[in-house]
Amino acid sequence: MKTVINYFLLVIALFFVSINNANAQGKEYVPMLKLNNGLEMPQLGIGTFAISYEAAKAACLEAFKKGFRHVDCATAYRVEGAVGEAMKESGIPREEFFITSKLWVSDYANGKTLASIDTILKRFQIDYIDLLYIHQPIGDYINAWKEMEKAVASGKVRSLGISNFDASKERFHSIVDSMKIKPVALQIECHPYAQRNDIREWVKPYNIFIECWYPLGHGDKGLLSDPVIKKIADAHGKSIAQIILRWHIQEGFSVIPGATNPVHINENINIFDFKLSDAEMATMRSLNKDKRFFNVTLQQLDSWATGNF
C-alpha cells in the first residue's frame, strides 16, 4: 500500500513539474540581446499600446505565465500602473523583468524630466526602469536626454533609448553623436511590408538595436493573410503571425507584439521551436514595400509638442 501511495505522489509531483516547465519554457527560449552598455534584454516582449488598464493587467499576467519578461510601455499609454500590479501579483522576482517606458513631451517640458521619472517609478511600484525612451523627437528632447543621463547615474534608469527618431536624421544624430550616453535601442514601426532597411543602416555604426512596433502591421488583414507568408506557415505548421515574428527574431530585431487574447499571447511566444531557412528568409525580405501603417510628418510631430493637434 505504501508503494502505491508513493507512486501516486510521484505522478502528482511530476505533473506539477511539467506544468511549471511549460509555463517557463518561453522564458528559457527567448534569446537575450546584449545591449551596447553591456546589459541584456529579452529579444521578444509584449506591447501595451492602445489597450485599457484592465486589459493590460490581464494580458501581462497571462504573458508572464507563458514566459514573457520584457514589457514595453509608455506614460502616454496610461497603463504603467497596470503593468506594475501584474508584476507584483505574478510573484516573479523584479530582477527577472525587463521593463521599458517612454517619456512624452509633457513629461519633460519645463525641466520636469527627473520628477516625471520618479512618478513613473511610483506607478510601476519599482525602484528602477530597465530602458527609458524619449517617445518622440519633439520638444526640448536634448535637455530631457541630459536629465535622463542623471537618472542613469543615480540608478533609477539602467538604459536609454529613442523612439520614432526615424522621423529626422538630424534629430537622430543630435542624440547619438552628441550625448554622453548612447541609445541602446531605436524603436520604430517595422514589419515585412516596411522593413526599414535605410534606418537599419543608420544604427549600425552605433550598435543600436532596432525594436519593432506594429510588427504584425497593427493587425493589417493583407499582411496577416499574405499568400506568400501562408505558404511558409503551412510548411512549418505555424500561423502567419508566428512566421512574421520568427522573421523579426532571425533578422536580429527586438520585437514587441501586443496581444490581449490568451491564445494570441501563447502563439506569439511559441516561435522558438522552428527556424526559417535561408531561402524562406530571402522570400520574406522580398515582401518589402516600404509600406507604413502609421504615417506622420515631422511637422505634425512638432505640432504635438506645442499642443496644436
N, C-alpha and C positions, 0 to 999 in steps of 0.2 A: 504493500500500500504506500509506503514511504517513497519507494522508487517511482510510482505512478504520479504522486504529488510533485516530486522533484522534476519529473518530465514536463508536467503541465506548467510549472513555474518557469522552466527554461523556455518553453514555447512562448509564454506570455512576454518574457523579457526580450526574446529575440524579435517579437512583433513590435514592441515599442522602440527597440533599437532601429528596426527597419524604417519606422515612421520618421524618427529623428534624422536618420541618414538621408531619407528622401527630401525632407524639408531643408537640410543643409547642403544638398547636392549642388544647387545653383551657386551658393556661396563658394563652394570648393572649386567650382569650374569657371567662375567668372575671372578672366585674366586681369592682372593688375598692370597699369601703365605707370612707368617711372617718370615722374614729372621733372622739369629742369631744375627744381630746387631739391631734388633727392627724395621727395615724398612719393608715395604710391597711391593711385586712385583706381578703384574698380572700373573697368572699361565699359561696363553696362550699368545703367542706373534707371530709376523710374522718374518720369517727369510729373509735375503737379500743376501744369498750366491749364487755366480755363475749367477748373472743377470746383465744386463747393467745398466748404470747410469740412463738412461731414464726410463727403466722398473722398477727400484727400486723406483723412484719417483712416477710413476703412481700407482704401487702396494700399496705403503704406503698411498697415498691419498685415494684410494679405501678402504683399510683396516681401515683407520681412520673413514670413513663414516659408516662402519659396526660395529664399536665399539672397534677395536684393539687399544691398547695404549702402549703395550710393543713391542719394535722393537729391534731385535738382529742384530748387525752389527760388522764390523771389518775393521781396516785400510787396511788389505790385500784385502778386497772386493772392495775397491775403490768407495764406494757409500755413504760414510758418508755425503757428501755434498748434495746428492740427498734426503737423509732422512731428513736432516735439512731444505731443501727447502720445502719438503712436510709438515713438521711440521708447518712451518711459514705460508704457504698458506692455511692450514686447518682452521686457526683461533682458534684452540683449545689451551687453556692455557698450558704453559710449564709444570706446576705442575701436570697436568693430565697424562703426558707421563712417561714411564719408559724406558730410552734409555741406551742400552749397546753397548760397543765396545771392541775391543781386540788389545793389543799391539803385534806386530810382533817383531822378534828379532832385526831387523834393527831399530825399534823404541826405543830400549833401549840399544843397543850396545854403548860402549864407553861413558856411563853416559848420554845418551840422553833422558832418561825417561821423566823428567819433561817438557823439551822442546817439546817432542812428544805429551804429553798430551795437552799442550797449542795449538798445531797445530790441534789436533783432535777437540778441543772445537771450534776453528775458523771454521773448516769445517762444523760442525753441526750448527754453529751460536747459541750456547747455553753457559751458564755460568758454568754448571756442568754436569757430566756424572753420571747416576744413578748406573751403575755397569760396572767396567772395569776389563777385564780379561787379564791374560797372555795367549796368543794364543796357545803356545806350550811349553812344558817343556825343552826348549833348550837355549843355550847361557847363559849369566850371569843373569838368572832369579831371583836369590837370591837378588842381589843388585837392580835389577829392582823392585822387590816387596817392598824393603825398601824405594825406592823413591816413589812408588805408595802410600805407607803409608803417606808420606809427603803431597801428593796431597789430601788425605782424610783429613788430619789435616787442610789444607788450604781451604777446602770446594769445591775444583774443582772436586772431585770424592766422591761419597757417599758410595759405597760398592766395595769390591774387590772379584774377582773370578779367578778360574783356569780352563783352557780349555785343554782337551786331556792329563791331568796328569794321566789318567789311564794307560798310556804307561809305567810308572815306579812307583812302590810303594815307592821306596826310595825317588824319587823326590817329590812325593805327600806328604810324611811325612816331608820332608825338609821344606815345607811351613806350613803345618797345625800344626806342633809341635814346630816350632822354631821362627815363626814371631809374632810380636805384634798383628797384625790384622789377624783374621782368615778368610778364604774364606767363602763367603755366599753361593756359588754355584760351582759345578763342571760340566762343560759342556762336554758331551761325546755323541758318537753315541749310540742310544738306540731305539729299536722298538720291536715288538712282536717276531721277529726271533733272536734278540740279546738283551735279557732283562737285562743283565749285573748284575746278582744277586751278584756276587763277589764284584763288585765295590760298590754296594749299601751297603754292609757290611762295606766297608772302611769308608764311610762318616757318618754312624750312630752315632758314639761317638761324632762327632763334630757338629751335627745339620746342616749339609751342604746339600742343595738341589741338586739333580741331574737335570740338564737341558738337554733336549734331542735334538740333531741334527740328521738329517736323520730319523725323527720319522715315516715317511712313506717309509722308505727303499730307499730313493732317487729315488722314482718312480718305484721301482722294480716291474715288471709285475707279478711275482709269488706271492709276498706279497699282491699286490692290486687286485688279483683275487683268493686269497686263499678261497677254498670252505667252510672251517670251519668258517671263518670270514663272508663270504657272507651269510651263514645261519643265523647268529646273526643279520647281517644288514637287511636282509629281514624281520625278526621278528619285528624290530623296525621301518621299513620304512626309513632306513638311508643307506648311501653309506658305502662301506668297509672302505674308508678313515676316515669317521666320527666315525665308531666303533673303529678304531685304536686310533684316537685322544682321544676319550672318555676313552679308556682303560688307556692311559697315565695319563689323569686327575685323574681317580679313583685310580691309583697307587701312586698318590702324587707327580708325576714328574712336573717340569716346561717343557713346550713343545713349540717349535718354528718352525712350518711348514712353508716352503717357498711356495709362490704362486704368480703368476702374472696375471692369469686369474681371472676376477671378479667373475665368477661362483664358482671357487675353493676357493677364499678368503671368499666368503659368506658361502660356505659349511663348511669351517674349523672352523668358529666361531659359527655355529648353532649346537652345540653339548651339550647344557645345558638344553634342554627340554626333556631329557630322561636319564635313568640310567641303566647301565648294572647290572644284577643280580649277586649274589654271584656265581651261577653256571656258568654264562657266563664269569665272571672274571676268574674263575678256568680254563675254556676252553681256554681262551686267554693265560693264563700263560703256558698251556700245549704245546703251539706252539714254545716255546723257543728252538732254535737250536744252540745258540751261533754263529750265522752266521752274520759276519760283512760284510759290503759292501765297507768299506774303511779300508784297512789293510796296515799299515806302521810300520816298526820295529823301535825300539829306535835308532838303528844305523843309519837308514835312516833319522830320525828326527835330529840327531846330525849333519849329513852331511849338512842339510839345514842351520844350524847355521853358518857353515863355507863357505856356498855358493857352496858346491860341489854337485850339483844336478846330 
